[in-house]
Amino acid sequence: MSSISWRTERKGYWFFKEGKILREADTDKRTHFSINGDNDKYSVIYDKIKKQWSCDCQFFSLKLKKCSHVIACEYLQKEESNLNKERM
């Protein structure tokens, strides 16, 4: 995937900060998230085996670039990882 714009990065950050992400399921192979976007609800999946993200939004499907929904989920995972490290 190619680089992302600062606008997409900023939008993803605000989805994260506003708490619009819900972790739906977490298995050995995948983590499923839902995001309440500006106009719709989106599904984001992280494949733990392939270490790849996917989203059902139009931007991701057409451009094959990280969308703001994927970026928001990355922020959430990073925060959760940092919290788990602090607890140890």
C-alpha positions in Angstrom: 0.0 0.0 0.0 1.2 3.5 -0.8 1.5 6.5 1.6 -1.5 8.2 3.0 -2.4 11.8 3.1 -2.3 13.9 6.3 -6.1 14.5 5.9 -6.7 10.7 6.1 -4.3 10.4 9.0 -6.1 13.2 10.9 -9.5 11.9 10.2 -8.5 8.4 11.5 -7.0 10.0 14.6 -10.3 11.8 15.3 -12.4 8.7 14.9 -10.1 7.1 17.5 -10.2 10.1 19.9 -14.0 10.4 19.7 -14.4 6.7 20.6 -16.1 5.7 17.4 -14.4 2.3 17.2 -15.9 -0.9 18.6 -13.9 -4.2 18.8 -16.5 -6.7 17.7 -14.5 -10.0 17.8 -10.9 -11.1 18.4 -9.8 -14.6 17.4 -6.4 -16.3 16.9 -6.4 -15.3 13.2 -8.4 -12.0 13.0 -9.6 -9.0 14.9 -12.9 -7.4 13.7 -13.8 -3.8 14.4 -16.7 -1.6 13.5 -16.4 2.2 13.0 -19.2 4.7 13.1 -18.0 6.9 10.3 -19.3 10.3 9.1 -22.1 8.7 7.0 -22.2 5.0 7.6 -20.9 2.1 9.8 -17.8 0.4 8.4 -16.2 -3.0 9.1 -12.5 -3.2 9.5 -10.6 -6.5 9.8 -7.0 -7.1 10.8 -5.6 -10.4 9.6 -3.0 -11.5 12.2 -1.5 -14.2 10.0 -0.9 -11.9 7.0 -0.5 -8.8 9.1 -2.9 -7.0 6.7 -5.8 -4.6 7.2 -9.0 -4.5 5.2 -12.0 -2.2 5.3 -15.4 -2.3 3.5 -15.4 1.4 2.7 -15.3 2.7 -0.9 -12.0 4.6 -0.4 -10.1 1.4 0.6 -11.8 -0.7 -2.1 -11.0 1.7 -4.9 -7.6 3.0 -3.9 -6.2 0.1 -2.0 -4.7 2.6 0.5 -5.2 2.7 4.2 -8.4 4.6 4.9 -9.2 6.6 8.0 -11.1 3.7 9.5 -8.0 1.4 9.4 -5.8 4.2 10.8 -8.3 4.7 13.7 -8.1 0.9 14.5 -4.3 1.1 14.4 -4.4 3.9 17.0 -6.7 1.8 19.2 -4.4 -1.3 19.0 -1.3 0.8 19.7 -3.0 2.4 22.8 -4.2 -1.0 24.1 -0.7 -2.4 23.6 0.8 0.5 25.5 -1.7 0.0 28.3 -0.9 -3.7 28.5 2.8 -3.0 28.7 2.2 -0.5 31.6 0.3 -3.1 33.6 3.2 -5.6 33.4 
